[in-house]
Amino acid sequence: MTPTEPVPGLGPQKVLWLSVAALVVVLIVTYLLVPRQSAPFIYAFF
C-alpha cells in the first residue's frame, strides 16, 4: 500500500474502497437524518 505501488494493482482495490466509502456515507447520513428516538433499530444491525 505504498505510493510507489503499480497503478494496475489499484483496480479491484479502488472498487473495494469506493464500496466502503459509500457504506460509511450511508451510515453517517442515516445517523444524522434519523431522529434519536428511532435510532436503536440502526444499532441492531451492528
N, CA, C and O atoms as a MOPAC input file, in Angstrom:
PM7 MOZYME 1SCF
protein

 N      0.83800 1    -1.20800 1     0.00000 1
 C      0.00000 1     0.00000 1     0.00000 1
 C      0.87300 1     1.25700 1     0.00000 1
 O      0.48600 1     2.27500 1     0.57500 1
 N      2.02400 1     1.19900 1    -0.62700 1
 C      2.89400 1     2.36900 1    -0.69500 1
 C      2.55500 1     3.19200 1    -1.93400 1
 O      2.01900 1     2.65000 1    -2.90000 1
 N      2.85600 1     4.48100 1    -1.92400 1
 C      2.56300 1     5.34700 1    -3.08100 1
 C      3.26400 1     4.88500 1    -4.35000 1
 O      2.81100 1     5.19600 1    -5.45200 1
 N      4.36800 1     4.14300 1    -4.21300 1
 C      5.11800 1     3.69400 1    -5.38300 1
 C      4.55500 1     2.39300 1    -5.94300 1
 O      5.12800 1     1.81200 1    -6.86500 1
 N      3.42400 1     1.93000 1    -5.38600 1
 C      2.82200 1     0.69000 1    -5.86100 1
 C      2.29900 1     0.87700 1    -7.28500 1
 O      1.75600 1     1.93300 1    -7.61000 1
 N      2.45700 1    -0.13900 1    -8.13700 1
 C      1.99700 1    -0.04000 1    -9.52200 1
 C      0.50800 1     0.29900 1    -9.59300 1
 O     -0.29600 1    -0.21700 1    -8.81600 1
 N      0.16100 1     1.16000 1   -10.52300 1
 C     -1.23400 1     1.59700 1   -10.67100 1
 C     -2.16200 1     0.45000 1   -11.07900 1
 O     -3.28900 1     0.39300 1   -10.58600 1
 N     -1.73200 1    -0.48000 1   -11.97200 1
 C     -2.63500 1    -1.57200 1   -12.37400 1
 C     -3.19100 1    -2.36700 1   -11.19400 1
 O     -4.28800 1    -2.91700 1   -11.28400 1
 N     -2.45000 1    -2.43200 1   -10.09800 1
 C     -2.90600 1    -3.17200 1    -8.93900 1
 C     -3.99500 1    -2.45300 1    -8.15800 1
 O     -4.49500 1    -2.96600 1    -7.15700 1
 N     -4.36200 1    -1.25300 1    -8.62300 1
 C     -5.31800 1    -0.41900 1    -7.91300 1
 C     -6.75500 1    -0.73200 1    -8.31900 1
 O     -7.69600 1    -0.27100 1    -7.67300 1
 N     -6.93200 1    -1.51800 1    -9.39300 1
 C     -8.26400 1    -1.78400 1    -9.93900 1
 C     -9.26600 1    -2.29200 1    -8.91200 1
 O    -10.17000 1    -1.55400 1    -8.52300 1
 N     -9.12500 1    -3.54400 1    -8.46300 1
 C    -10.08600 1    -4.10800 1    -7.50500 1
 C    -10.09700 1    -3.34700 1    -6.18000 1
 O    -11.14300 1    -3.22100 1    -5.54300 1
 N     -8.93700 1    -2.84200 1    -5.76800 1
 C     -8.86700 1    -2.11100 1    -4.50900 1
 C     -9.69400 1    -0.83900 1    -4.57000 1
 O    -10.34200 1    -0.46200 1    -3.59300 1
 N     -9.66900 1    -0.16800 1    -5.74000 1
 C    -10.43000 1     1.07000 1    -5.87700 1
 C    -11.91600 1     0.79100 1    -5.72300 1
 O    -12.62900 1     1.55300 1    -5.07100 1
 N    -12.38200 1    -0.29100 1    -6.31800 1
 C    -13.79500 1    -0.66100 1    -6.19100 1
 C    -14.13200 1    -0.96100 1    -4.73800 1
 O    -15.18900 1    -0.56900 1    -4.24300 1
 N    -13.22300 1    -1.66400 1    -4.05500 1
 C    -13.45000 1    -2.00600 1    -2.64300 1
 C    -13.53900 1    -0.74200 1    -1.80500 1
 O    -14.44400 1    -0.59600 1    -0.98300 1
 N    -12.59400 1     0.17600 1    -2.01400 1
 C    -12.59300 1     1.41500 1    -1.22800 1
 C    -13.81600 1     2.25600 1    -1.52000 1
 O    -14.35200 1     2.90300 1    -0.62000 1
 N    -14.27600 1     2.25600 1    -2.79200 1
 C    -15.47500 1     3.01900 1    -3.13200 1
 C    -16.69600 1     2.42300 1    -2.43500 1
 O    -17.57700 1     3.15000 1    -1.97600 1
 N    -16.73800 1     1.09300 1    -2.36100 1
 C    -17.85400 1     0.42600 1    -1.68400 1
 C    -17.85000 1     0.76600 1    -0.19100 1
 O    -18.89100 1     1.07700 1     0.38800 1
 N    -16.67100 1     0.70200 1     0.41600 1
 C    -16.55800 1     1.02100 1     1.84600 1
 C    -16.93200 1     2.47600 1     2.09600 1
 O    -17.64400 1     2.78300 1     3.05300 1
 N    -16.45400 1     3.36600 1     1.23900 1
 C    -16.76200 1     4.79400 1     1.39600 1
 C    -18.26200 1     5.03900 1     1.25400 1
 O    -18.84100 1     5.81800 1     2.01100 1
 N    -18.89100 1     4.37400 1     0.28500 1
 C    -20.33500 1     4.53400 1     0.09300 1
 C    -21.10100 1     4.04900 1     1.31700 1
 O    -22.05900 1     4.68500 1     1.75500 1
 N    -20.66600 1     2.90900 1     1.86800 1
 C    -21.32400 1     2.36900 1     3.05300 1
 C    -21.20500 1     3.32900 1     4.22900 1
 O    -22.17900 1     3.56800 1     4.94200 1
 N    -20.00900 1     3.87900 1     4.43100 1
 C    -19.79300 1     4.82400 1     5.53000 1
 C    -20.66600 1     6.06300 1     5.35300 1
 O    -21.25700 1     6.55400 1     6.31500 1
 N    -20.74500 1     6.56900 1     4.11400 1
 C    -21.56400 1     7.75700 1     3.84900 1
 C    -23.02900 1     7.47300 1     4.16000 1
 O    -23.71200 1     8.30100 1     4.76200 1
 N    -23.51000 1     6.29800 1     3.74800 1
 C    -24.90800 1     5.93700 1     4.01300 1
 C    -25.15900 1     5.85900 1     5.51700 1
 O    -26.18400 1     6.33500 1     6.00600 1
 N    -24.21600 1     5.25500 1     6.24900 1
 C    -24.38800 1     5.14300 1     7.69800 1
 C    -24.41200 1     6.51600 1     8.36500 1
 O    -25.22900 1     6.76800 1     9.25000 1
 N    -23.51000 1     7.40400 1     7.93700 1
 C    -23.44000 1     8.73100 1     8.53900 1
 C    -24.70600 1     9.52600 1     8.23000 1
 O    -25.27500 1    10.16400 1     9.11600 1
 N    -25.14600 1     9.48600 1     6.97000 1
 C    -26.35200 1    10.23300 1     6.58600 1
 C    -27.56300 1     9.69700 1     7.34300 1
 O    -28.39300 1    10.46900 1     7.82400 1
 N    -27.66200 1     8.36800 1     7.44500 1
 C    -28.78200 1     7.77400 1     8.17900 1
 C    -28.74000 1     8.19900 1     9.64300 1
 O    -29.76500 1     8.54200 1    10.23200 1
 N    -27.54600 1     8.17100 1    10.21900 1
 C    -27.40000 1     8.55400 1    11.63200 1
 C    -27.80300 1    10.01100 1    11.85600 1
 O    -28.38800 1    10.35300 1    12.88300 1
 N    -27.48000 1    10.86600 1    10.87500 1
 C    -27.78800 1    12.28900 1    11.03300 1
 C    -29.25500 1    12.58700 1    10.76500 1
 O    -29.82300 1    13.48600 1    11.38500 1
 N    -29.88200 1    11.84600 1     9.84900 1
 C    -31.25700 1    12.15600 1     9.45800 1
 C    -32.28900 1    11.51200 1    10.36100 1
 O    -33.34300 1    12.09500 1    10.61800 1
 N    -31.99200 1    10.29900 1    10.85200 1
 C    -32.96900 1     9.57800 1    11.66500 1
 C    -33.03500 1    10.19800 1    13.06300 1
 O    -31.99800 1    10.42400 1    13.68600 1
 N    -34.23600 1    10.47200 1    13.55500 1
 C    -34.38600 1    11.02100 1    14.91300 1
 C    -33.77500 1    10.07800 1    15.95600 1
 O    -33.70900 1     8.86600 1    15.75000 1
 N    -33.34100 1    10.64100 1    17.05000 1
 C    -32.68100 1     9.84700 1    18.08800 1
 C    -33.62700 1     8.79200 1    18.67900 1
 O    -33.17400 1     7.73800 1    19.12500 1
 N    -34.92000 1     9.06500 1    18.68500 1
 C    -35.86700 1     8.12600 1    19.28700 1
 C    -35.92300 1     6.80900 1    18.51000 1
 O    -36.07700 1     5.74100 1    19.10300 1
 N    -35.79700 1     6.88700 1    17.18700 1
 C    -35.90000 1     5.67300 1    16.37300 1
 C    -34.52200 1     5.13300 1    16.00900 1
 O    -34.40400 1     4.26600 1    15.14200 1
 N    -33.47600 1     5.64000 1    16.66800 1
 C    -32.11400 1     5.22500 1    16.35300 1
 C    -31.79800 1     3.77200 1    16.73400 1
 O    -31.00500 1     3.14000 1    16.03600 1
 N    -32.38200 1     3.20800 1    17.81300 1
 C    -31.99600 1     1.84700 1    18.22100 1
 C    -32.10300 1     0.80700 1    17.11700 1
 O    -31.35000 1    -0.16600 1    17.13100 1
 N    -33.01600 1     0.97600 1    16.15300 1
 C    -33.13600 1    -0.02600 1    15.10100 1
 C    -31.89400 1    -0.04900 1    14.21100 1
 O    -31.59000 1    -1.05800 1    13.57400 1
 N    -31.18100 1     1.08000 1    14.17700 1
 C    -29.93800 1     1.12500 1    13.40400 1
 C    -28.86600 1     0.28600 1    14.10200 1
 O    -28.14300 1    -0.47600 1    13.46000 1
 N    -28.77700 1     0.43600 1    15.41300 1
 C    -27.74300 1    -0.28600 1    16.16500 1
 C    -27.98200 1    -1.78600 1    16.15800 1
 O    -27.07000 1    -2.55600 1    16.46100 1
 N    -29.19200 1    -2.21700 1    15.81900 1
 C    -29.48400 1    -3.64600 1    15.76700 1
 C    -28.68100 1    -4.32200 1    14.65900 1
 O    -28.45500 1    -5.53100 1    14.69900 1
 N    -28.25000 1    -3.53400 1    13.66500 1
 C    -27.50000 1    -4.11000 1    12.54600 1
 C    -26.03900 1    -4.35500 1    12.90400 1
 O    -25.33800 1    -5.08900 1    12.20700 1
 N    -25.58100 1    -3.73700 1    13.99700 1
 C    -24.17200 1    -3.89900 1    14.36700 1
 C    -24.03500 1    -5.04000 1    15.35800 1
 O    -22.92600 1    -5.34400 1    15.79900 1

